[in-house]
C-alpha cells in the first residue's frame, strides 16, 4: 500500500471521460494557466476566447447595432436552396397549366383586357423564379408584398364602387395574386400552390363560359396539370428514397457549385405517355359522371351574373330602338338589313324579304325550356303589324334586381302556381333595347336602374 498526499480532486472511473452506453460522459475541465500542467497548442490558442453558440444571432452594442442585426438576420439563411426546387420539366409543365387557366378565364369579355399582360408576366415570373431559385430573394419578397397590398387595395376599391357584384373584382384579384406568386417559386411545394390556384381559375372560367370553347381549354389544362403532377410525384419519390446518395449513376446529376443540391433527371419518354393514359381514363370517368349527374334547378348563386360595365341606361327611354333600322317606323321599310331583324320595332312590314347572316347575336342559359316574349303587335295594317297600345309602366331600383309588379289590367296579372325559372341572356352583338323573358317576370337583373314594361 502506497501512502501519499491526498489530491484535491476525486478520482473517477476510467470510462467516465469516454462515455458509456446509457450514461452521459462528463468532460474533465482543462488545466488552467497556473496549474503547472501543460496545455495543448489548440487550447492555448483558444485561451481568452469565448466560444459562441452555433445558430444564434449576436448583436454587439454600438452605434451600428441595428444595422448589424439586420445583416446577420439576412445572412442567417443559406443562399442556396435545398434539393427540392423541381426540375425544369416540372416548372415548364406547371407554367403551361397556369397559362391555360389564364387564357381560359380571360376569354370572358370582362377580363379580356388583362389577357396578354397577365400571360406575359406569368412567363416572366416563372423564368425569374428558375434563375433565382437558389437565392434568398429577400428584396423580391418585399416587392411582392407591396404588389399584393396594391392588388388588395384595388380589390377593395372595386367593392366600394359596386358592393353587389363581387365576382369580377374577386377574379381580377385572384389573377394578380397568381401573377405575383409566379415570381417566387423556389421549391416544388410553391409550384403545387400555383397549380392549385390555376384549378380555382379554371373553375371560375367554367362558371363564366357560355359555349363549348371552354372544353378545349379544359382538355389542354388537364393534360398539362396531369403531366406536372406526374413529374412532381416522381421527383418526390426519388428524393424520399434517397437516390441522391447513390451518385450520378442513379439518375441524379450534381448541380454546379460546392453547396448546390442534387437535382433529378427523369426519363422524358416515360412521363408524357403515362400522363396521356391517365388523362384518357380521367376524361372517360368524368364523361360518365357528367351524363349521370342530375341537373338540379335550385343550385344557383345569390347574385345572378351580368356585366355591370355595359352602359344601357340612355337607351331605356320608353321607346323601342333598333340599331339595324335607326330611321324608325318609316325608314325600316326601305332597305333590308341582314345584320338585324326588322320585326324589333314599333311596326313590322311583312313585305320585306331577305336573309339574315349567320352571326351569333346572343346566347341563353336557362333552367328549363320556355318561350320568350319580346314585343306584342295588336293592330294589323294590311301590310304588317304595329303597336297601338303604347302604355308602359316604369320600374326602378337603386340596386339589382328590379322587381316587376303587374297591374290589374295586365294580361298576366293573375295569380297561380309558380316555380323558379332563371333565364340568363348573353349579348354577343348590339341588339334592340328589348328584354326577352318568359311570361310573368318577377325580377330582372341588368346593368341599369330602371326598365319599362308594357301591359302584355
Number of C-alpha atoms within 10 A of each C-alpha: 3 3 5 6 5 7 7 6 6 7 7 9 8 8 10 14 13 11 13 10 6 6 8 11 13 11 10 9 6 12 13 12 11 7 9 8 10 12 15 11 9 8 11 12 10 11 12 8 7 7 7 9 8 6 7 9 14 13 14 11 9 8 8 10 13 13 11 17 15 12 11 15 12 13 12 12 11 12 15 15 18 16 18 18 24 23 19 13 16 22 23 16 21 26 26 21 26 29 20 24 28 26 21 26 29 24 19 15 11 16 17 12 12 17 18 13 10 20 21 12 17 25 19 14 20 23 18 15 22 19 11 18 21 19 14 17 16 10 9 13 15 11 13 18 13 12 15 17 12 14 19 17 13 15 19 16 13 16 17 10 9 13 12 11 18 13 15 19 20 15 19 19 20 19 26 20 18 22 24 21 22 25 24 20 24 24 20 19 14 16 24 17 15 21 24 14 19 26 18 14 24 24 16 17 23 17 11 19 16 15 9 8 11 18 13 12 20 17 15 15 24 21 21 25 27 21 25 27 18 17 24 23 12 15 21 15 12 18 18 10 10 9 17 21 11 10 12 15 9 13 15 19 15 14 13 9 8 7 12 15 19 21 22 26 16 16 9 10 8 9 16 18 12 13 21 16 11 17 19 13 11 12 13 12 11 12 11 10 11 11 9 9 9 8 10 8 12 10 7 9 7 6 13 14 17 16 14 15 9 10 10 13 13 7 13 16 13 16 14 17 20 22 17 19 24 12 13 16 14 12 10 22 17 11 12 17 17 14 18 19 19 22 19 20 24 21 24 22 19 13 9 16 11 12 10 12 10 8 10 9 13 12 12 10 12 12 14 10 10 12 9 12 14 13 17 16 16 11 13 13 11 8 10 15 18 18 15 13 13 11 10 14 15 13 14 15 13 9 15 19 19 19 15 19 16 18 12 10 10 13 13 14 14 11 7 6 4 7 6 9 14 19 17 17 18 15 12 12 12 13 18 17 19 19 16 14 17 14 14 18 14 12 12 17 18 21 16 22 17 19 23 17 16 16 17 17
